Amino acid sequence: MSTNFLGTEVSVRSMTIPPAYLEPEEDQAVPANVQNLPFTVRQVTNTDDLKKVVEVRQRAYARHLPLVAESLKTPERDDTEDGVVLLIAESKVDGSALGTVRIQTNRINPLNLEQFVALPDGLRNKTIAEVRRLGVAQGLPGRLVRMLLLKAVYQYCAHNHIDWILVGARPPLDRMYEQLTLADVLPGKTFLPKQNNIPHRVLGLEIRAFHDRLVASNNPLLEFFFYTQHPDIQRSCLEPLSGSGDGEKFNTTFAQHSAGAGG
């Protein structure tokens, strides 16, 4: 038995792996708890969304890395690069932004990490998603918002046949990712990002191994990620940003917004 994220006990030995995502109206092959939350997670689709992302991201970084936060008052170029998806968590009460995360895959462009480190040979032919700019609003729901954003990241990767997740993490955030069974892909090595001089580790997780790693470690997050349905993760979270005219319009509007923002 293990105690899950929701505070109840669950036996893992008899479990089979459910699909990464189930539509709310679909029949479930595996019995699951359903947890409705006071916020939703969805994909960013327009500049109003982007403005909310920038605001919650900048405030989150200001609490711990004020110098980095100064550079995050406007959108970053990576926010609208091809192969990038932004997720936002929003309050159901007032629509305020509670958290955000950015997913960049290497299907179109190299990962941001590759500016600083050479990936191991075993990853060079893999489809990889780099997780960056995870930030949540201050307050009691923060940990749950963070975990639901990370669950949405996992679902996005599983749905889109991503092989690996990578993250560059500084202390103490590296311990949070270790709790999710991510491990060093460059043991003993760190890198320094452009915005600060804090050593970051490169941590990674093979998507198809995630369930088994949680089981093997008797991880309390197993049920949260695999055996609890969260209908507040919207279906849009799974879809790559369109490369059609709508995407081009978003990029054009973004450029205008960024140019008009002070700082």
C-alpha positions as a LaTeX table, in Angstrom:
\begin{tabular}{lrrr}
\hline
Residue & $x$ (\AA) & $y$ (\AA) & $z$ (\AA) \\
\hline
Met1 & 0.00 & 0.00 & 0.00 \\
Ser2 & 1.06 & 3.60 & $-0.59$ \\
Thr3 & $-0.46$ & 6.93 & 0.40 \\
Asn4 & $-1.33$ & 8.96 & $-2.67$ \\
Phe5 & $-1.32$ & 12.69 & $-3.37$ \\
Leu6 & $-4.97$ & 12.89 & $-2.30$ \\
Gly7 & $-4.24$ & 11.41 & 1.13 \\
Thr8 & $-5.77$ & 7.98 & 0.61 \\
Glu9 & $-4.17$ & 4.56 & 0.32 \\
Val10 & $-3.94$ & 2.57 & $-2.88$ \\
Ser11 & $-2.60$ & $-0.87$ & $-3.74$ \\
Val12 & $-0.39$ & $-0.82$ & $-6.83$ \\
Arg13 & 0.18 & $-4.52$ & $-7.43$ \\
Ser14 & $-3.14$ & $-5.21$ & $-9.19$ \\
Met15 & $-3.18$ & $-2.04$ & $-11.28$ \\
Thr16 & $-2.99$ & $-1.93$ & $-15.06$ \\
Ile17 & $-1.89$ & 1.21 & $-16.85$ \\
Pro18 & $-4.83$ & 3.37 & $-18.00$ \\
Pro19 & $-4.70$ & 5.62 & $-21.07$ \\
Ala20 & $-2.84$ & 8.88 & $-20.53$ \\
Tyr21 & $-6.03$ & 10.80 & $-21.24$ \\
Leu22 & $-9.72$ & 9.86 & $-21.13$ \\
Glu23 & $-12.51$ & 12.05 & $-22.47$ \\
Pro24 & $-15.00$ & 12.71 & $-19.65$ \\
Glu25 & $-17.79$ & 10.96 & $-21.56$ \\
Glu26 & $-15.78$ & 7.85 & $-22.48$ \\
Asp27 & $-16.24$ & 4.52 & $-20.71$ \\
Gln28 & $-13.27$ & 3.87 & $-18.48$ \\
Ala29 & $-11.45$ & 0.59 & $-18.86$ \\
Val30 & $-9.80$ & 1.15 & $-15.47$ \\
Pro31 & $-11.76$ & 2.40 & $-12.43$ \\
Ala32 & $-10.57$ & 5.85 & $-11.47$ \\
Asn33 & $-11.27$ & 8.56 & $-8.96$ \\
Val34 & $-12.50$ & 11.85 & $-10.33$ \\
Gln35 & $-11.21$ & 15.05 & $-8.77$ \\
Asn36 & $-12.78$ & 18.36 & $-9.73$ \\
Leu37 & $-10.64$ & 21.36 & $-8.86$ \\
Pro38 & $-11.28$ & 25.10 & $-8.51$ \\
Phe39 & $-9.09$ & 25.82 & $-11.54$ \\
Thr40 & $-8.60$ & 24.64 & $-15.11$ \\
Val41 & $-5.53$ & 23.95 & $-17.24$ \\
Arg42 & $-5.61$ & 24.76 & $-20.93$ \\
Gln43 & $-3.39$ & 25.81 & $-23.81$ \\
Val44 & $-2.56$ & 29.47 & $-24.50$ \\
Thr45 & $-4.08$ & 30.57 & $-27.81$ \\
Asn46 & $-3.98$ & 34.38 & $-27.99$ \\
Thr47 & $-2.17$ & 37.45 & $-26.72$ \\
Asp48 & $-4.58$ & 38.01 & $-23.83$ \\
Asp49 & $-3.61$ & 34.55 & $-22.61$ \\
Leu50 & 0.04 & 35.35 & $-23.18$ \\
Lys51 & $-0.21$ & 38.52 & $-21.11$ \\
Lys52 & $-1.61$ & 36.50 & $-18.20$ \\
Val53 & 1.21 & 33.97 & $-18.59$ \\
Val54 & 3.85 & 36.70 & $-18.49$ \\
Glu55 & 2.33 & 38.25 & $-15.36$ \\
Val56 & 2.07 & 35.04 & $-13.32$ \\
Arg57 & 5.49 & 33.85 & $-14.50$ \\
Gln58 & 7.17 & 37.13 & $-13.59$ \\
Arg59 & 5.61 & 37.17 & $-10.12$ \\
Ala60 & 6.60 & 33.56 & $-9.49$ \\
Tyr61 & 10.23 & 34.18 & $-10.41$ \\
Ala62 & 10.33 & 37.44 & $-8.44$ \\
Arg63 & 9.85 & 35.50 & $-5.20$ \\
His64 & 13.05 & 33.49 & $-5.65$ \\
Leu65 & 15.09 & 34.96 & $-8.53$ \\
Pro66 & 14.38 & 38.71 & $-8.67$ \\
Leu67 & 17.14 & 39.44 & $-11.17$ \\
Val68 & 15.79 & 36.83 & $-13.57$ \\
Ala69 & 12.27 & 38.16 & $-12.99$ \\
Glu70 & 13.35 & 41.54 & $-14.33$ \\
Ser71 & 13.94 & 39.94 & $-17.74$ \\
Leu72 & 10.52 & 38.24 & $-17.69$ \\
Lys73 & 8.31 & 41.33 & $-17.73$ \\
Thr74 & 7.68 & 40.83 & $-21.45$ \\
Pro75 & 7.12 & 37.66 & $-23.49$ \\
Glu76 & 10.17 & 35.63 & $-24.40$ \\
Arg77 & 10.98 & 34.74 & $-27.99$ \\
Asp78 & 10.62 & 31.05 & $-27.14$ \\
Asp79 & 6.99 & 31.61 & $-26.16$ \\
Thr80 & 5.89 & 31.57 & $-29.81$ \\
Glu81 & 8.60 & 29.55 & $-31.50$ \\
Asp82 & 7.50 & 26.63 & $-33.65$ \\
Gly83 & 7.22 & 23.45 & $-31.61$ \\
Val84 & 6.37 & 25.31 & $-28.39$ \\
Val85 & 3.18 & 25.02 & $-26.34$ \\
Leu86 & 2.27 & 27.19 & $-23.35$ \\
Leu87 & $-0.14$ & 25.94 & $-20.69$ \\
Ile88 & $-1.98$ & 28.14 & $-18.23$ \\
Ala89 & $-3.89$ & 27.32 & $-15.04$ \\
Glu90 & $-6.80$ & 29.65 & $-14.34$ \\
Ser91 & $-9.16$ & 30.15 & $-11.41$ \\
Lys92 & $-12.76$ & 29.13 & $-12.05$ \\
Val93 & $-13.87$ & 31.94 & $-9.75$ \\
Asp94 & $-12.38$ & 34.98 & $-11.46$ \\
Gly95 & $-10.29$ & 33.69 & $-14.38$ \\
Ser96 & $-7.04$ & 34.84 & $-12.83$ \\
Ala97 & $-3.84$ & 33.03 & $-13.80$ \\
Leu98 & $-2.58$ & 30.64 & $-11.12$ \\
Gly99 & 0.32 & 29.04 & $-12.97$ \\
Thr100 & 2.00 & 28.33 & $-16.27$ \\
Val101 & 4.54 & 26.07 & $-17.95$ \\
Arg102 & 6.21 & 25.94 & $-21.36$ \\
Ile103 & 6.78 & 22.79 & $-23.41$ \\
Gln104 & 9.32 & 22.86 & $-26.25$ \\
Thr105 & 9.92 & 19.80 & $-28.41$ \\
Asn106 & 12.88 & 19.11 & $-30.67$ \\
Arg107 & 10.75 & 18.12 & $-33.66$ \\
Ile108 & 11.32 & 21.49 & $-35.34$ \\
Asn109 & 14.13 & 23.30 & $-33.52$ \\
Pro110 & 16.88 & 22.22 & $-31.10$ \\
Leu111 & 16.04 & 22.39 & $-27.41$ \\
Asn112 & 17.05 & 25.42 & $-25.37$ \\
Leu113 & 19.21 & 23.09 & $-23.26$ \\
Glu114 & 21.35 & 22.29 & $-26.27$ \\
Gln115 & 22.81 & 25.81 & $-26.12$ \\
Phe116 & 24.55 & 24.75 & $-22.92$ \\
Val117 & 25.11 & 21.00 & $-22.98$ \\
Ala118 & 25.60 & 18.17 & $-25.45$ \\
Leu119 & 22.97 & 15.51 & $-24.94$ \\
Pro120 & 24.05 & 11.90 & $-24.40$ \\
Asp121 & 24.27 & 9.71 & $-27.48$ \\
Gly122 & 21.27 & 7.71 & $-26.29$ \\
Leu123 & 19.02 & 10.78 & $-26.61$ \\
Arg124 & 20.20 & 12.13 & $-29.94$ \\
Asn125 & 17.62 & 10.30 & $-32.03$ \\
Lys126 & 14.78 & 10.64 & $-29.54$ \\
Thr127 & 11.80 & 12.97 & $-29.59$ \\
Ile128 & 12.24 & 15.16 & $-26.52$ \\
Ala129 & 10.15 & 17.76 & $-24.73$ \\
Glu130 & 11.96 & 20.31 & $-22.60$ \\
Val131 & 9.91 & 21.70 & $-19.71$ \\
Arg132 & 10.66 & 25.33 & $-18.84$ \\
Arg133 & 9.29 & 28.35 & $-17.06$ \\
Leu134 & 7.15 & 26.46 & $-14.57$ \\
Gly135 & 5.72 & 29.04 & $-12.20$ \\
Val136 & 2.70 & 29.26 & $-9.90$ \\
Ala137 & 0.98 & 32.01 & $-7.95$ \\
Gln138 & 1.73 & 32.33 & $-4.27$ \\
Gly139 & $-0.74$ & 30.74 & $-1.88$ \\
Leu140 & $-2.19$ & 27.48 & $-0.65$ \\
Pro141 & $-3.21$ & 25.99 & $-4.04$ \\
Gly142 & 0.28 & 26.44 & $-5.45$ \\
Arg143 & 1.49 & 22.85 & $-5.04$ \\
Leu144 & $-1.68$ & 21.37 & $-6.51$ \\
Val145 & $-1.56$ & 23.81 & $-9.42$ \\
Arg146 & 2.06 & 22.84 & $-10.06$ \\
Met147 & 1.27 & 19.12 & $-10.00$ \\
Leu148 & $-1.71$ & 19.48 & $-12.34$ \\
Leu149 & 0.40 & 21.47 & $-14.80$ \\
Leu150 & 3.01 & 18.70 & $-14.71$ \\
Lys151 & 0.34 & 16.06 & $-15.21$ \\
Ala152 & $-0.85$ & 18.00 & $-18.25$ \\
Val153 & 2.74 & 18.03 & $-19.52$ \\
Tyr154 & 2.91 & 14.25 & $-19.15$ \\
Gln155 & $-0.41$ & 13.82 & $-20.95$ \\
Tyr156 & 0.74 & 16.10 & $-23.77$ \\
Cys157 & 3.92 & 14.06 & $-24.20$ \\
Ala158 & 2.16 & 10.70 & $-24.06$ \\
His159 & $-0.51$ & 11.82 & $-26.52$ \\
Asn160 & 2.03 & 13.22 & $-28.98$ \\
His161 & 4.43 & 10.25 & $-28.82$ \\
Ile162 & 7.25 & 12.13 & $-27.11$ \\
Asp163 & 10.00 & 9.78 & $-25.94$ \\
Trp164 & 11.61 & 11.82 & $-23.16$ \\
Ile165 & 11.06 & 14.83 & $-20.92$ \\
Leu166 & 14.09 & 16.93 & $-19.99$ \\
Val167 & 14.35 & 19.80 & $-17.55$ \\
Gly168 & 17.15 & 22.05 & $-16.39$ \\
Ala169 & 16.64 & 22.42 & $-12.65$ \\
Arg170 & 18.35 & 24.40 & $-9.92$ \\
Pro171 & 18.22 & 23.59 & $-6.21$ \\
Pro172 & 15.76 & 23.12 & $-4.57$ \\
Leu173 & 13.50 & 22.53 & $-7.61$ \\
Asp174 & 15.67 & 19.63 & $-8.69$ \\
Arg175 & 14.41 & 17.69 & $-5.66$ \\
Met176 & 10.81 & 18.20 & $-6.78$ \\
Tyr177 & 11.61 & 16.65 & $-10.15$ \\
Glu178 & 13.47 & 13.82 & $-8.46$ \\
Gln179 & 10.27 & 13.09 & $-6.54$ \\
Leu180 & 8.67 & 12.58 & $-9.96$ \\
Thr181 & 11.42 & 10.03 & $-10.71$ \\
Leu182 & 13.40 & 12.24 & $-13.09$ \\
Ala183 & 17.11 & 11.46 & $-12.90$ \\
Asp184 & 20.40 & 12.97 & $-14.07$ \\
Val185 & 21.07 & 12.41 & $-17.76$ \\
Leu186 & 24.53 & 13.97 & $-17.34$ \\
Pro187 & 25.65 & 12.63 & $-13.95$ \\
Gly188 & 28.00 & 14.95 & $-12.13$ \\
Lys189 & 27.56 & 17.78 & $-14.66$ \\
Thr190 & 25.72 & 21.09 & $-14.41$ \\
Phe191 & 25.32 & 24.17 & $-16.59$ \\
Leu192 & 24.82 & 27.89 & $-16.02$ \\
Pro193 & 21.83 & 29.52 & $-17.78$ \\
Lys194 & 22.27 & 32.92 & $-19.37$ \\
Gln195 & 20.14 & 34.77 & $-16.82$ \\
Asn196 & 21.85 & 33.59 & $-13.63$ \\
Asn197 & 24.92 & 31.87 & $-12.25$ \\
Ile198 & 23.12 & 29.10 & $-10.38$ \\
Pro199 & 24.22 & 25.63 & $-11.47$ \\
His200 & 21.41 & 23.63 & $-13.08$ \\
Arg201 & 21.24 & 19.85 & $-13.44$ \\
Val202 & 19.81 & 18.21 & $-16.54$ \\
Leu203 & 17.14 & 15.77 & $-15.37$ \\
Gly204 & 15.19 & 13.44 & $-17.61$ \\
Leu205 & 12.42 & 10.86 & $-17.72$ \\
Glu206 & 11.50 & 8.34 & $-20.39$ \\
Ile207 & 7.75 & 8.78 & $-20.88$ \\
Arg208 & 6.89 & 5.11 & $-21.32$ \\
Ala209 & 8.75 & 4.26 & $-18.09$ \\
Phe210 & 6.98 & 6.82 & $-15.89$ \\
His211 & 4.26 & 4.52 & $-14.54$ \\
Asp212 & 6.64 & 1.69 & $-13.73$ \\
Arg213 & 9.11 & 4.04 & $-12.05$ \\
Leu214 & 6.36 & 5.38 & $-9.79$ \\
Val215 & 5.28 & 1.84 & $-8.93$ \\
Ala216 & 8.84 & 0.65 & $-8.29$ \\
Ser217 & 9.53 & 3.55 & $-5.95$ \\
Asn218 & 6.18 & 3.17 & $-4.14$ \\
Asn219 & 5.61 & 6.80 & $-5.09$ \\
Pro220 & 2.65 & 8.59 & $-3.47$ \\
Leu221 & 2.00 & 10.46 & $-6.75$ \\
Leu222 & 1.10 & 7.28 & $-8.64$ \\
Glu223 & $-2.66$ & 7.55 & $-8.22$ \\
Phe224 & $-2.68$ & 11.30 & $-8.90$ \\
Phe225 & $-0.97$ & 10.88 & $-12.27$ \\
Phe226 & $-2.50$ & 7.60 & $-13.44$ \\
Tyr227 & $-5.61$ & 6.64 & $-11.48$ \\
Thr228 & $-7.37$ & 9.93 & $-10.84$ \\
Gln229 & $-9.26$ & 11.69 & $-13.59$ \\
His230 & $-8.88$ & 15.46 & $-13.73$ \\
Pro231 & $-11.50$ & 16.80 & $-16.15$ \\
Asp232 & $-10.19$ & 20.30 & $-15.51$ \\
Ile233 & $-7.20$ & 19.47 & $-17.74$ \\
Gln234 & $-8.82$ & 20.52 & $-21.00$ \\
Arg235 & $-8.44$ & 18.52 & $-24.19$ \\
Ser236 & $-6.68$ & 21.49 & $-25.83$ \\
Cys237 & $-3.65$ & 20.76 & $-23.64$ \\
Leu238 & $-2.87$ & 17.74 & $-25.78$ \\
Glu239 & $-2.75$ & 19.42 & $-29.16$ \\
Pro240 & 0.38 & 20.92 & $-30.77$ \\
Leu241 & 0.00 & 24.61 & $-31.60$ \\
Ser242 & $-1.33$ & 24.90 & $-35.13$ \\
Gly243 & 1.15 & 25.92 & $-37.80$ \\
Ser244 & $-1.66$ & 27.34 & $-39.93$ \\
Gly245 & $-2.64$ & 30.94 & $-40.51$ \\
Asp246 & $-4.02$ & 31.15 & $-36.98$ \\
Gly247 & $-0.58$ & 30.40 & $-35.58$ \\
Glu248 & 1.00 & 33.01 & $-37.83$ \\
Lys249 & $-1.57$ & 35.56 & $-36.69$ \\
Phe250 & $-0.74$ & 34.75 & $-33.06$ \\
Asn251 & 2.97 & 35.28 & $-33.74$ \\
Thr252 & 2.32 & 38.61 & $-35.48$ \\
Thr253 & 0.17 & 39.86 & $-32.63$ \\
Phe254 & 2.77 & 38.62 & $-30.14$ \\
Ala255 & 5.47 & 40.64 & $-31.90$ \\
Gln256 & 3.32 & 43.77 & $-31.62$ \\
His257 & 2.60 & 43.09 & $-27.95$ \\
Ser258 & 6.26 & 42.51 & $-27.16$ \\
Ala259 & 7.37 & 45.64 & $-29.00$ \\
Gly260 & 4.77 & 47.73 & $-27.21$ \\
Ala261 & 5.60 & 46.48 & $-23.73$ \\
Gly262 & 7.97 & 48.56 & $-21.70$ \\
Gly263 & 11.14 & 47.26 & $-20.06$ \\
\hline
\end{tabular}
